[in-house]
Amino acid sequence: MPSPVSRVVDLIDPSLNTIVNMNVEEARRRVLAGDPEAVRGIDGSFALVAVEGKTVRLARSMDRPMRYFLAKRQEGPALYVADRIDTLHQALVTDGLDSQFHPSYTRMVPAHYIVDLALVGCPDPDPVYTRYFTPLTGTLPADLDEIGRLYIGAVADEIAKWLQSIDARGSKADPVGVAFSGGVDSGAVFLLVYHAMLRLGLSPSRLKAFVLDLGEGPDVQQARAFLAALGLSLFLEEIEAKPDDLDVDETVRVLEDYKPLDVECAAMGLCLCRGIRSRYPAWRHLADGDGGDENLKDYPIEENPELTIRSVIDNMMLYQEGWGVGRIKHSLTYSGGLSRSYVRTYAPGRRFGFSGFSPYTRPAVLTVAEAIPFAALTRYDVPALYALKGEITRRGIKAVTGFDLPVFPKRRFQHGAMPAASMRSRLAGGEVAYRRVMERRYSQGTGNGEQGTGIGDRGSGGTGNGERGTGMGA
């Protein structure tokens, strides 16, 4: 017989919730009530566990990974919730329940859903998923100037709220960094942060654009050219690292995932965050451009045999959520799309004590992005789709800030800090090897006879799990 959860262990750090329009208690009440519209009204970054009697509900924003594990006990089931797999494992070790553990038995709360875990049993019934964010698609006119103004205007609004929340929480004017490559997304974020600081009367001397340099990569020159073109070179700070600093085992341990592009991206993120932390021991706030490619559907379709331009354009938030909850390729262990892969940015930042932020993950920005009439603008032509992001962002930046955005050819974060061939030689192995790194960590004492099961559950396809690998300096 199914029975209610009798113990909830919430291991989420409450200080990471940065909600700008209500207190955390009110946000938790909204999650507990299970009203999608009320949860959609929570504005900010959050990962919330709400418990009352037999009711247990979980919800999170896109930028906050949230995992759980259900453990059986004689006195009743126990629910453990954390942002990391290893945190769940350690809690089970402490409580003497680790014989039940295997990483593939953990579950990720998918972004944009309320997860209801009211009853568990043997076997456990599926949770109830209730979507709290469902943007309308293709509703804007096919006017690139208007689309750019609305899209970048929404990004600018999120950045302004973020800056104001930093100052509201702190006793002094904390410095603000942008993980920067001179690409379209990080370039737009930097210019919008700079513009917002001037508009809000904040000192731009607090701002730096951090670019990673692992030697002979194109990003440093691109970052220099971007800022020089705008007369803003004084904000650039180059963070040097050595190729020997790239460590596959460390990266997979921090990322807790095995998709190659995300491993590569997280490896670069660790180098950047380590370098900033070494130079600035007290630095906390770091913005990035992760999610910009997903919003404007700017990924090479030809690299993924699962995709066609029609599937990319016609499926709501495909790159943000993967194929979606309830679909056969949806990963229960990882979720899908950016809901899964934002960990490539979140985990390196948390490892070195940074509070991260990407405006591209916010629902207000996604609402505009999903309203773009991609079918009308591209007529399902792939090159036309690839050209849209730079054009929309360029027009929007001009409308909002007056700056002429330099637009360079698209390049992934991990391919800009050092030559791609050199990077791959340092991170050699691929998905099978990365899975083995994860398996070795939990190869002892995982119980249940799970020999050779592997880490990935169903849904290990690229889009279903959201392997994108653009990350911090996009």
C-alpha positions in Angstrom: 0.0 0.0 0.0 1.3 3.5 -0.8 2.0 5.6 2.2 2.9 9.3 2.8 6.4 10.5 3.1 7.1 10.5 6.8 10.4 12.5 6.8 11.7 15.2 4.5 15.3 16.2 4.6 15.8 19.5 2.8 19.5 20.0 2.0 19.0 23.0 -0.3 20.9 26.1 0.8 18.1 28.7 1.5 20.5 31.6 1.0 20.6 30.8 -2.7 17.0 31.8 -3.2 17.0 35.3 -4.7 13.3 36.2 -5.1 12.7 39.8 -5.9 8.9 40.2 -5.5 8.1 38.3 -2.3 9.7 36.6 0.7 10.7 32.9 0.6 7.9 32.0 3.0 5.3 33.3 0.6 7.0 31.6 -2.4 6.9 28.3 -0.4 3.2 28.8 0.4 2.6 29.1 -3.3 4.4 25.9 -4.1 2.6 24.1 -1.4 -0.8 25.2 -2.7 0.1 23.8 -6.1 -1.5 26.6 -8.1 0.5 26.9 -11.4 -0.3 30.6 -11.8 0.7 31.4 -8.3 4.1 29.6 -8.7 4.6 31.3 -12.1 4.3 34.6 -10.2 7.5 33.8 -8.2 10.1 36.2 -9.7 13.7 35.2 -9.3 15.9 32.2 -8.7 14.5 29.5 -6.4 14.5 25.8 -5.4 11.8 25.2 -2.9 10.5 22.2 -0.9 7.0 22.7 0.6 5.6 20.3 3.1 2.4 20.2 5.1 0.9 17.0 6.4 0.9 14.4 3.7 1.6 17.0 0.9 5.1 17.4 -0.4 5.7 19.6 -3.4 8.9 20.7 -5.1 9.5 23.5 -7.7 12.6 25.3 -9.0 13.6 27.9 -11.6 15.7 27.0 -14.7 19.0 28.0 -13.1 18.7 25.9 -9.9 19.3 22.2 -10.2 17.1 20.3 -7.7 17.4 16.6 -7.1 15.7 14.1 -4.7 16.0 10.6 -3.5 13.3 8.5 -1.8 14.6 6.1 0.8 12.7 3.2 2.4 12.6 3.0 6.2 10.7 0.8 8.5 9.1 3.8 10.1 8.1 5.2 6.7 9.6 6.6 3.5 12.1 9.5 3.7 12.6 12.1 1.0 16.0 13.7 0.6 16.3 16.9 -1.5 19.6 18.6 -2.6 21.2 20.4 -5.5 23.8 17.6 -6.0 23.9 13.8 -6.2 26.9 13.6 -3.9 25.1 15.6 -1.2 22.2 13.1 -1.4 24.6 10.2 -1.1 26.4 11.7 1.9 23.1 12.3 3.7 22.2 8.7 3.1 25.6 7.5 4.4 25.1 9.6 7.5 21.7 8.0 8.1 22.8 4.5 7.3 20.7 4.2 4.2 23.4 4.3 1.5 22.9 0.6 0.7 19.8 1.8 -1.2 21.7 4.4 -3.2 22.6 4.4 -6.9 23.1 7.7 -8.8 20.6 6.6 -11.4 17.9 6.3 -8.7 18.1 10.1 -8.0 15.6 12.3 -9.7 15.9 15.8 -11.1 12.9 18.2 -10.6 12.3 19.4 -14.2 12.3 23.2 -14.6 8.9 24.8 -15.0 7.1 22.1 -13.2 5.6 21.5 -9.7 6.4 18.0 -8.6 3.9 16.4 -6.2 5.3 13.5 -4.1 2.3 13.0 -1.8 2.4 9.1 -1.8 5.2 6.6 -2.2 5.1 2.8 -1.9 6.6 -0.3 -3.3 6.9 0.1 -6.2 6.8 3.9 -6.0 4.1 5.5 -8.1 5.2 8.3 -10.5 5.1 11.8 -9.1 2.5 14.2 -10.4 3.9 16.9 -12.7 2.1 20.2 -13.1 3.5 22.7 -15.5 3.6 26.2 -14.1 5.0 28.0 -17.1 3.5 27.6 -20.6 4.5 30.5 -22.9 2.5 31.2 -26.1 4.5 30.5 -29.3 4.8 32.5 -32.5 2.5 35.4 -31.5 4.8 38.3 -32.3 4.7 40.1 -35.7 7.6 39.2 -38.1 9.3 42.5 -37.4 13.0 42.0 -36.4 13.3 45.6 -34.9 10.3 45.0 -32.7 11.4 41.5 -31.7 14.8 42.8 -30.9 13.5 45.6 -28.8 11.1 43.3 -26.8 13.6 40.5 -26.4 16.6 42.6 -25.3 14.3 44.8 -23.3 13.2 41.8 -21.3 16.8 40.8 -20.8 17.6 44.3 -19.6 14.8 44.3 -17.1 16.0 41.1 -15.6 19.5 42.5 -15.3 18.3 45.6 -13.6 16.3 43.6 -11.1 19.4 41.4 -10.4 21.6 44.5 -9.8 19.0 46.0 -7.5 18.7 42.8 -5.6 22.5 42.6 -5.0 22.5 46.1 -3.5 19.3 45.4 -1.5 21.0 42.4 0.1 24.5 43.8 0.6 25.8 46.4 3.0 28.2 47.8 0.3 28.5 48.0 -3.4 29.6 44.5 -4.3 31.6 44.1 -7.5 29.9 42.4 -10.5 31.6 40.2 -13.1 30.5 38.9 -16.5 31.9 35.7 -17.9 32.9 37.1 -21.2 34.1 36.0 -24.6 32.9 38.8 -26.9 30.3 36.5 -28.3 26.7 37.6 -28.9 25.2 36.4 -25.6 28.0 37.4 -23.2 28.6 40.6 -25.1 24.9 41.5 -24.8 24.9 40.7 -21.1 28.0 42.8 -20.5 26.6 45.8 -22.4 23.2 45.5 -20.6 24.9 45.3 -17.2 27.0 48.4 -18.0 23.9 50.3 -19.4 21.8 49.3 -16.4 24.5 50.5 -13.9 24.5 53.9 -15.6 20.7 54.1 -15.7 20.4 53.1 -12.0 23.1 55.5 -10.9 25.5 52.7 -9.9 29.2 53.0 -10.4 30.4 51.0 -13.4 33.8 50.8 -11.7 32.3 47.7 -10.0 32.1 45.9 -13.3 34.6 43.6 -15.0 34.5 41.4 -18.1 36.4 38.2 -17.4 37.8 36.2 -20.4 39.5 32.9 -20.0 42.9 32.4 -21.7 44.3 28.9 -21.9 46.7 29.8 -24.6 46.3 30.4 -28.3 42.5 30.4 -28.2 40.5 33.0 -30.2 38.4 34.4 -27.4 41.0 36.7 -25.9 41.5 38.6 -29.2 37.7 38.6 -29.8 37.0 40.0 -26.4 39.6 42.7 -26.9 38.2 43.6 -30.3 34.6 43.7 -29.0 35.4 46.1 -26.1 37.8 48.2 -28.1 35.2 48.8 -30.8 33.0 50.3 -28.1 35.7 52.2 -26.2 35.2 49.9 -23.1 38.6 48.1 -23.0 39.2 49.2 -19.4 36.6 46.7 -18.2 38.4 43.6 -19.7 40.3 41.3 -17.3 42.1 38.3 -18.8 42.2 35.2 -16.7 45.2 33.0 -17.6 45.3 29.3 -17.0 47.3 26.4 -18.2 46.1 23.4 -20.3 47.4 21.2 -17.5 44.7 22.7 -15.2 42.1 20.8 -17.2 41.2 17.7 -15.2 38.6 15.2 -16.4 38.0 13.5 -13.1 37.6 16.8 -11.3 35.2 18.1 -14.0 33.0 15.1 -14.0 33.0 15.0 -10.2 31.8 18.6 -10.0 29.4 18.4 -13.0 27.9 15.0 -12.0 27.1 14.4 -15.7 28.8 12.7 -18.6 27.7 14.4 -21.8 30.9 15.4 -23.7 30.1 19.0 -24.7 28.9 19.8 -21.2 32.0 18.2 -19.7 34.1 20.3 -21.9 32.2 23.5 -21.0 32.3 22.8 -17.3 36.1 22.2 -17.5 36.5 25.7 -18.9 34.1 27.1 -16.3 36.2 25.5 -13.5 39.3 27.1 -14.9 37.7 30.5 -15.2 36.1 30.4 -11.7 39.3 29.1 -10.2 41.3 31.9 -11.8 38.9 34.7 -10.7 38.7 33.2 -7.1 42.5 33.1 -6.9 42.8 36.8 -7.9 39.7 38.0 -6.0 39.1 36.0 -2.8 35.9 37.8 -1.9 34.3 38.2 -5.3 30.8 36.8 -5.4 28.5 37.9 -8.3 29.1 36.5 -11.7 26.7 36.9 -14.7 26.9 34.8 -17.9 25.2 34.3 -21.2 24.1 30.7 -20.8 20.7 30.1 -22.3 21.0 32.6 -25.1 21.6 29.9 -27.8 18.6 27.9 -26.5 16.3 30.9 -26.6 17.0 31.8 -30.2 17.5 28.2 -31.4 21.1 28.8 -32.4 22.6 25.3 -32.4 24.0 23.3 -35.4 21.1 21.1 -36.2 23.2 19.0 -38.5 25.3 17.8 -35.5 22.4 16.0 -33.9 20.7 13.3 -36.0 17.6 13.4 -33.8 16.8 16.9 -35.0 15.2 18.6 -38.0 14.6 22.3 -38.4 10.9 21.5 -38.0 11.3 19.7 -34.7 13.5 22.6 -33.4 11.0 25.3 -34.5 7.7 23.6 -33.9 8.4 22.1 -30.4 7.9 24.6 -27.5 11.1 25.2 -25.6 12.8 22.1 -27.1 16.3 23.4 -26.3 15.3 24.5 -22.8 13.4 21.3 -21.7 14.4 18.6 -24.2 11.6 16.4 -25.5 9.7 17.1 -22.3 8.2 15.4 -19.2 6.3 12.2 -20.1 8.1 11.6 -23.3 10.1 8.4 -23.8 13.4 10.2 -24.1 13.0 12.4 -21.1 15.6 11.5 -18.5 14.2 11.1 -15.0 17.7 11.3 -13.5 18.7 14.5 -15.4 15.6 16.0 -17.0 16.4 17.5 -20.4 17.6 20.5 -22.4 18.9 23.5 -20.4 17.0 22.2 -17.5 19.7 19.5 -17.3 22.7 21.2 -18.8 22.7 24.5 -16.9 24.6 22.5 -14.3 27.7 23.1 -16.5 27.5 26.7 -15.4 26.0 26.4 -12.0 28.3 23.7 -10.6 31.7 25.4 -11.4 30.4 28.6 -10.0 29.2 27.0 -6.7 32.4 25.0 -6.5 34.3 28.3 -6.1 31.7 30.2 -4.1 30.1 32.4 -6.8 26.5 33.5 -7.0 25.7 33.0 -10.7 23.0 34.7 -12.8 21.9 34.4 -16.4 19.0 36.6 -17.6 18.4 34.3 -20.5 16.9 31.6 -18.0 14.2 33.9 -16.7 10.5 33.2 -17.7 9.9 36.8 -18.8 12.8 36.5 -21.3 11.6 33.0 -22.4 8.1 34.4 -22.9 9.4 36.8 -25.6 11.7 34.2 -27.1 8.9 31.7 -27.5 6.6 34.3 -29.0 9.1 34.9 -31.9 7.5 33.6 -35.2 10.5 31.5 -36.2 8.5 29.7 -38.9 7.5 32.9 -40.6 10.9 34.5 -40.3 12.9 31.5 -41.6 10.4 29.5 -43.7 12.2 26.5 -42.2 15.5 27.4 -43.8 18.4 26.4 -41.7 20.9 29.2 -42.6 18.1 31.8 -42.0 17.5 30.3 -38.5 21.3 30.6 -37.7 21.3 34.2 -38.8 18.5 35.3 -36.5 20.2 35.4 -33.2 22.9 37.9 -34.1 20.4 40.0 -36.0 17.7 40.1 -33.3 20.3 40.8 -30.6 22.1 43.5 -32.6 18.9 45.3 -33.2 17.7 45.0 -29.7 21.0 46.2 -28.2 20.9 49.3 -30.4 17.3 50.0 -29.4 17.8 49.6 -25.7 21.4 50.9 -25.2 22.4 52.8 -28.3 25.5 50.6 -28.7 26.3 48.9 -32.0 26.9 45.3 -30.9 29.9 43.7 -32.6 28.8 40.3 -33.9 31.5 37.6 -34.5 31.1 34.1 -35.9 29.5 31.7 -33.4 31.8 29.6 -31.3 31.3 27.5 -28.2 32.8 28.6 -24.9 35.2 25.6 -24.7 36.4 26.2 -28.3 37.4 29.8 -27.6 39.7 29.5 -24.6 42.1 27.2 -26.4 42.2 25.5 -29.8 39.6 22.8 -30.0 42.0 20.1 -31.0 44.2 20.9 -27.9 41.2 21.0 -25.7 40.0 17.6 -26.8 43.4 16.0 -26.4 43.4 17.2 -22.7 39.8 16.0 -22.2 40.1 12.8 -24.2 37.7 10.0 -23.5 34.1 10.8 -24.7 30.8 9.8 -23.1 31.7 6.2 -22.2 34.8 7.3 -20.4 33.0 10.1 -18.6 30.3 7.6 -17.5 33.0 5.4 -16.0 34.5 8.3 -14.0 31.1 8.7 -12.4 30.6 5.0 -11.9 34.0 4.7 -10.1 32.9 7.2 -7.6 30.0 5.2 -6.5 31.2 1.7 -7.3 31.4 0.6 -3.7 28.5 0.1 -1.5 25.7 1.2 -3.8 23.7 -1.9 -3.0 20.8 -3.4 -4.9 23.2 -5.5 -7.1 23.4 -2.8 -9.7 26.4 -4.1 -11.5 27.1 -2.6 -14.9 23.9 -0.6 -14.9 25.7 2.7 -15.6 24.8 6.2 -14.6 22.4 7.3 -17.3 18.8 6.2 -17.2 16.4 6.1 -20.1 16.6 9.2 -22.3 20.3 9.4 -22.9 19.8 10.9 -26.4 21.4 14.3 -27.0 18.3 16.5 -27.1 16.4 14.6 -24.5 19.2 15.3 -22.1 20.0 18.7 -23.4 23.7 18.3 -24.3 24.5 21.8 -25.6 27.8 22.8 -24.1 27.9 26.5 -24.7 28.0 27.7 -21.2 29.4 30.6 -19.3 31.1 32.7 -21.9 28.5 32.2 -24.7 
